[in-house]
Amino acid sequence: MTDKQKGFFYAIMGPVLWGFSGSIAQYLFTIENIPTQWIVGIRLIFAGLMLVIWCYFIDSKALFAILKKPRYLFQLFAFGLLGMLPAQYTYFMAIKYGNAPTATVLQFLGPLFIIIYISLRKLQMPRRIDLISIVLALLGTFLLVTHGHLGQLMLSPAAIFWGVCAGLSQASYTLLPRELLKKFDARIVTGWSMLLGGIVFAPFANLGHIPSLNLVAIISIIFIITGGTMFSYLFYLQSLNFLTPSTTGMLSAFEPLTATILTVAFLNTKISGAELIGALLILGITFLQALPPNLFNLKFRYKNKN
């Protein structure tokens, strides 16, 4: 297997495992009636702990270096509480009130909020490609939540609210750790942020009250913590050794694809044609943002010459 083939394998397996995780979470919420907060708390604490232990055996010195400077520690807390925790919580709440496919797709609104943030921060109009992305996001979201019927919501207001919050959280999840990721291994940053976020969230998750769990539920929770969190993330990181970030970003479309196939096949989730079109439009933002920044400007100048 060539390096490029390895990169594609890792880049696809990560999102596939995330897609499995979302579908399994929908099963736990709708069939097993397990509290969302409890799942989020368990996932953050145990997945974070496993990553921290993993990093300890790889490079224990680097693992604790991030905790020694107040500046880095503050940034780590900010990422854990304002990036990691909201990203996990809003995503699972969107699944609870909606379904895994729509929650996963609405996460992809993250680039839209990043575009808006950067434009406001720099006090300048978005680029042409960014304006196209905004139009696609708005149109795709409209089709996703209304199925194309004006004045009628096909998703509950709670599902829409938490889905949009999931997209907003993905933006903060992307923006907050940028300086940390330049100085420390991404596994260290992610492990500590998950663990810190889980510890802070623990009182709200009521972790001491363990719900009634059958064997299938236990196996499902173990998968969400390991396959759907730790290994999926490690696969994604490994892919970056062989592929560009833009390529891995586009291949992340396998996450909503996997979630859709699983929930339709096993959880009887209904997906309309308008929803599929809306999902494709939103996912299209990722592909547009991966294009060279000057591509549209080059095409525009070329047409003017003729």
MOZISUL-V264312 format. One record per residue. N is the residue number from 1. PSI is psi in whole degrees, 0 to 359 (none if undefined). BURIAL is 1 if it has 24 or more other C-alpha atoms within 12 Angstrom, else 0. Layout:
# MOZISUL-V264312
((N/PSI/BURIAL) (N/PSI/BURIAL))
This chain:
# MOZISUL-V264312
((1/127/0) (2/167/0) (3/320/0) (4/319/0) (5/321/0) (6/317/0) (7/315/1) (8/321/1) (9/310/1) (10/319/1) (11/332/1) (12/321/1) (13/323/1) (14/302/1) (15/325/1) (16/317/1) (17/322/1) (18/319/1) (19/318/1) (20/317/1) (21/317/1) (22/319/1) (23/320/1) (24/322/1) (25/319/1) (26/320/1) (27/316/1) (28/323/1) (29/318/1) (30/325/1) (31/314/0) (32/349/1) (33/41/0) (34/133/1) (35/136/1) (36/315/1) (37/322/1) (38/316/1) (39/316/1) (40/314/1) (41/314/1) (42/315/1) (43/312/1) (44/312/1) (45/309/1) (46/320/1) (47/319/1) (48/317/1) (49/319/1) (50/320/1) (51/320/1) (52/316/1) (53/317/0) (54/311/0) (55/330/1) (56/319/0) (57/338/0) (58/311/0) (59/86/0) (60/327/0) (61/314/0) (62/327/0) (63/319/1) (64/349/0) (65/327/0) (66/340/1) (67/354/1) (68/337/0) (69/127/0) (70/323/0) (71/312/0) (72/323/1) (73/318/0) (74/316/0) (75/324/1) (76/316/1) (77/319/1) (78/317/1) (79/317/1) (80/319/1) (81/332/1) (82/350/1) (83/295/1) (84/307/1) (85/309/1) (86/323/1) (87/317/1) (88/314/1) (89/312/1) (90/324/1) (91/313/1) (92/326/1) (93/324/1) (94/324/1) (95/316/1) (96/314/1) (97/348/1) (98/249/1) (99/168/1) (100/316/1) (101/311/1) (102/322/1) (103/319/1) (104/319/1) (105/316/1) (106/336/1) (107/329/1) (108/3/1) (109/353/1) (110/311/1) (111/328/1) (112/314/1) (113/329/1) (114/318/1) (115/314/1) (116/316/1) (117/313/0) (118/320/0) (119/318/0) (120/321/0) (121/320/0) (122/354/0) (123/49/0) (124/157/0) (125/146/0) (126/157/0) (127/166/0) (128/317/0) (129/329/1) (130/322/1) (131/320/0) (132/319/1) (133/319/1) (134/316/1) (135/315/0) (136/318/1) (137/315/1) (138/315/1) (139/317/1) (140/318/1) (141/320/1) (142/313/1) (143/325/1) (144/320/1) (145/342/1) (146/348/1) (147/25/1) (148/2/0) (149/113/0) (150/136/0) (151/14/0) (152/123/0) (153/126/0) (154/342/1) (155/151/1) (156/151/0) (157/325/0) (158/319/0) (159/319/1) (160/314/1) (161/308/1) (162/329/1) (163/316/1) (164/321/1) (165/326/1) (166/319/1) (167/318/1) (168/320/1) (169/325/1) (170/326/1) (171/313/1) (172/325/1) (173/326/1) (174/321/1) (175/322/1) (176/319/1) (177/16/1) (178/315/0) (179/320/0) (180/319/1) (181/341/0) (182/338/0) (183/337/0) (184/156/1) (185/137/1) (186/329/1) (187/324/1) (188/314/1) (189/315/1) (190/316/1) (191/310/1) (192/318/1) (193/321/1) (194/313/1) (195/315/1) (196/317/1) (197/320/1) (198/321/1) (199/316/1) (200/324/1) (201/343/1) (202/315/1) (203/330/0) (204/340/0) (205/347/1) (206/52/0) (207/338/1) (208/337/0) (209/95/0) (210/121/0) (211/164/0) (212/122/0) (213/129/0) (214/179/0) (215/319/0) (216/319/0) (217/319/1) (218/314/0) (219/321/0) (220/317/1) (221/319/1) (222/320/1) (223/317/1) (224/320/1) (225/317/1) (226/286/1) (227/316/1) (228/354/1) (229/290/1) (230/305/1) (231/323/1) (232/320/1) (233/318/1) (234/323/1) (235/315/1) (236/315/1) (237/318/1) (238/325/1) (239/331/1) (240/345/1) (241/345/0) (242/338/0) (243/161/1) (244/154/0) (245/325/1) (246/323/0) (247/314/1) (248/326/1) (249/319/1) (250/323/1) (251/348/1) (252/350/1) (253/344/1) (254/341/1) (255/304/1) (256/329/1) (257/313/1) (258/315/1) (259/320/1) (260/312/1) (261/315/1) (262/315/1) (263/326/1) (264/318/0) (265/322/0) (266/340/0) (267/9/1) (268/33/0) (269/132/0) (270/132/1) (271/122/1) (272/167/0) (273/321/0) (274/322/0) (275/317/1) (276/318/1) (277/316/1) (278/318/1) (279/318/1) (280/323/1) (281/317/1) (282/316/1) (283/334/1) (284/337/1) (285/317/1) (286/319/1) (287/320/1) (288/317/1) (289/343/1) (290/349/1) (291/156/0) (292/136/0) (293/328/0) (294/10/0) (295/312/0) (296/323/0) (297/323/0) (298/316/0) (299/320/0) (300/316/0) (301/324/0) (302/319/0) (303/323/0) (304/327/0) (305/339/0) (306/none/0))
